[in-house]
Amino acid sequence: MKKLLLVVLALLSMSTMTLKAQTKTNTVSFGFNINQVQNDFGLGIDIVSPYFANSKVAVKVGGNIKWLEHLKGTETTWTPYQNIQIGIRSRQFIIEDKLFIYEEGGSIMLFPNKKFSTESTKFGGYGLFGFEFKPTDMFGLYFEMGSVGTGARADKVTNKPIYSNGFLTHVGLRITP
């Protein structure tokens, strides 16, 4: 419940800060993605504010459910955990309003599962670059690559593997209502 409240408060404050920057082509957008960090598969959602500072900078808030793959006895299992992230991104159009590149950096907070970690939260940072193709004004497809650093370890699992560290990829759909 605390996680949901934190995300809602962040989204409300973000929307009030950037309300004046909205135009028909520059408004809030919602993303849905399939992602991977190191060996952890995940599904995510995010909200990107309207771009400001000459339509080049925006704030992104998102959350993911991830699965840590690890040994449980003699079998491999996946155990879920969550994260939320907030970041700043800047973009540059390549072809009008149809194709653009962007870079993003920010903070990430993990909520490890008690089955594999003694920690209740873990903070870190992330950085990425991405490409978005918008075949229509309402829909866009995107691909992101970058890295995450949290120092998180699954200390209740054999060999105490690291998780949510290393190379990240996201592939998703963005909706701009």
VEXDREN-2710 file (C-alpha; in Angstrom, 1 decimal):
% VEXDREN-2710
k/r/px/py/pz
1/MET/0.0/0.0/0.0
2/LYS/2.9/2.4/0.8
3/LYS/4.4/1.7/-2.6
4/LEU/1.2/2.6/-4.4
5/LEU/0.7/5.7/-2.3
6/LEU/4.3/6.8/-3.2
7/VAL/3.7/6.3/-6.9
8/VAL/0.4/8.2/-6.8
9/LEU/1.9/11.2/-4.9
10/ALA/4.8/11.3/-7.4
11/LEU/2.4/11.3/-10.4
12/LEU/0.2/14.0/-8.9
13/SER/3.1/16.3/-8.2
14/MET/4.6/15.6/-11.6
15/SER/1.3/16.4/-13.4
16/THR/0.8/19.7/-11.5
17/MET/4.3/20.8/-12.2
18/THR/4.0/20.3/-16.0
19/LEU/0.4/21.1/-16.7
20/LYS/1.2/24.4/-18.5
21/ALA/3.5/22.6/-20.9
22/GLN/0.8/20.5/-22.5
23/THR/-0.2/21.0/-26.1
24/LYS/-2.1/18.7/-28.5
25/THR/1.2/17.1/-29.6
26/ASN/3.0/17.3/-26.2
27/THR/0.9/15.7/-23.5
28/VAL/1.2/12.9/-20.9
29/SER/1.9/9.5/-22.3
30/PHE/1.6/6.0/-20.8
31/GLY/4.0/3.1/-21.6
32/PHE/3.7/-0.7/-21.2
33/ASN/6.9/-2.8/-21.6
34/ILE/8.6/-6.1/-21.4
35/ASN/12.0/-5.7/-19.9
36/GLN/15.1/-7.5/-18.6
37/VAL/17.8/-6.4/-16.2
38/GLN/20.7/-8.8/-16.0
39/ASN/18.9/-12.1/-15.9
40/ASP/15.6/-10.8/-14.4
41/PHE/12.6/-10.8/-16.7
42/GLY/10.0/-8.1/-16.0
43/LEU/6.8/-6.3/-17.0
44/GLY/6.5/-2.6/-16.5
45/ILE/4.3/0.5/-16.8
46/ASP/5.3/4.2/-16.8
47/ILE/4.0/7.7/-17.2
48/VAL/6.0/10.4/-19.0
49/SER/5.1/14.0/-18.3
50/PRO/4.6/16.6/-21.1
51/TYR/8.0/17.8/-22.3
52/PHE/9.1/21.2/-21.1
53/ALA/12.3/23.3/-21.6
54/ASN/11.6/23.9/-25.2
55/SER/9.9/20.5/-25.5
56/LYS/13.1/18.7/-24.9
57/VAL/12.9/17.5/-21.2
58/ALA/10.3/15.4/-19.3
59/VAL/9.9/13.5/-16.1
60/LYS/9.2/9.7/-16.1
61/VAL/7.7/7.7/-13.3
62/GLY/7.4/3.9/-13.6
63/GLY/7.1/0.6/-11.9
64/ASN/8.0/-3.0/-12.7
65/ILE/7.3/-6.5/-11.5
66/LYS/10.4/-8.5/-12.0
67/TRP/11.3/-12.2/-11.4
68/LEU/14.6/-13.3/-10.0
69/GLU/15.6/-16.7/-11.4
70/HIS/17.5/-18.7/-8.8
71/LEU/18.0/-22.2/-7.3
72/LYS/15.6/-23.5/-4.7
73/GLY/17.0/-26.8/-3.6
74/THR/17.8/-28.7/-6.8
75/GLU/15.3/-26.8/-9.0
76/THR/15.3/-23.4/-10.7
77/THR/12.5/-21.1/-9.7
78/TRP/11.4/-17.5/-10.4
79/THR/10.5/-15.3/-7.4
80/PRO/8.8/-12.0/-8.0
81/TYR/9.9/-8.6/-6.7
82/GLN/9.0/-5.0/-7.6
83/ASN/10.7/-1.7/-8.3
84/ILE/9.7/2.0/-8.9
85/GLN/11.8/4.5/-10.7
86/ILE/11.7/8.3/-11.4
87/GLY/13.9/9.9/-13.9
88/ILE/14.6/12.9/-16.2
89/ARG/14.8/12.4/-19.9
90/SER/15.7/14.6/-22.8
91/ARG/14.8/13.9/-26.5
92/GLN/15.8/15.0/-30.0
93/PHE/13.5/14.5/-33.0
94/ILE/15.1/12.8/-36.0
95/ILE/12.2/12.8/-38.4
96/GLU/9.5/15.4/-37.6
97/ASP/7.2/14.0/-34.8
98/LYS/7.5/10.4/-36.0
99/LEU/11.0/9.2/-34.8
100/PHE/13.1/10.4/-32.0
101/ILE/15.9/9.4/-29.7
102/TYR/16.2/10.1/-26.0
103/GLU/18.4/9.6/-23.0
104/GLU/17.3/9.2/-19.4
105/GLY/18.7/8.9/-16.0
106/GLY/17.3/8.6/-12.5
107/SER/16.7/6.7/-9.3
108/ILE/15.3/3.3/-8.7
109/MET/13.9/1.8/-5.5
110/LEU/13.7/-2.0/-5.2
111/PHE/11.2/-3.9/-3.0
112/PRO/12.9/-7.3/-2.7
113/ASN/10.9/-10.4/-1.9
114/LYS/11.4/-11.7/1.7
115/LYS/11.9/-15.2/0.2
116/PHE/15.3/-14.2/-1.2
117/SER/16.4/-11.1/0.7
118/THR/16.6/-9.8/4.2
119/GLU/16.4/-6.1/3.0
120/SER/13.0/-4.5/2.6
121/THR/14.2/-1.8/0.1
122/LYS/17.3/-1.1/-1.9
123/PHE/18.1/2.2/-3.7
124/GLY/20.2/2.6/-6.9
125/GLY/20.4/4.5/-10.1
126/TYR/19.9/3.8/-13.8
127/GLY/20.8/5.4/-17.2
128/LEU/19.5/4.5/-20.6
129/PHE/19.0/5.7/-24.2
130/GLY/16.1/4.9/-26.3
131/PHE/14.4/5.1/-29.7
132/GLU/10.7/5.7/-30.3
133/PHE/8.8/5.4/-33.5
134/LYS/5.3/7.0/-33.6
135/PRO/3.4/5.7/-36.6
136/THR/0.3/7.6/-35.3
137/ASP/-0.2/10.5/-32.9
138/MET/-1.7/8.1/-30.4
139/PHE/0.7/5.1/-30.5
140/GLY/4.4/4.7/-30.4
141/LEU/6.8/1.7/-30.2
142/TYR/10.0/2.0/-28.2
143/PHE/13.3/0.3/-27.5
144/GLU/15.6/1.2/-24.6
145/MET/19.1/0.0/-23.5
146/GLY/21.2/1.0/-20.6
147/SER/22.3/-0.1/-17.2
148/VAL/21.2/-0.3/-13.5
149/GLY/23.3/-0.2/-10.4
150/THR/21.8/-1.1/-7.0
151/GLY/24.3/-3.4/-5.3
152/ALA/21.4/-5.7/-4.5
153/ARG/22.1/-9.3/-3.5
154/ALA/19.7/-12.2/-2.8
155/ASP/21.3/-13.0/0.5
156/LYS/18.9/-15.8/1.4
157/VAL/19.7/-17.8/-1.8
158/THR/22.6/-20.1/-2.4
159/ASN/25.7/-18.2/-3.6
160/LYS/24.0/-14.9/-2.8
161/PRO/23.5/-13.8/-6.5
162/ILE/23.3/-10.2/-7.5
163/TYR/20.1/-8.9/-9.1
164/SER/18.8/-5.7/-10.6
165/ASN/22.3/-4.8/-11.6
166/GLY/23.9/-4.6/-15.1
167/PHE/22.6/-4.3/-18.6
168/LEU/18.9/-3.4/-19.1
169/THR/16.6/-3.6/-22.1
170/HIS/13.0/-2.5/-22.5
171/VAL/10.7/-3.0/-25.5
172/GLY/7.2/-1.4/-25.3
173/LEU/4.2/0.4/-26.5
174/ARG/3.5/4.1/-25.6
175/ILE/0.0/5.6/-25.7
176/THR/-0.5/9.3/-25.9
177/PRO/-4.2/10.0/-25.5
END
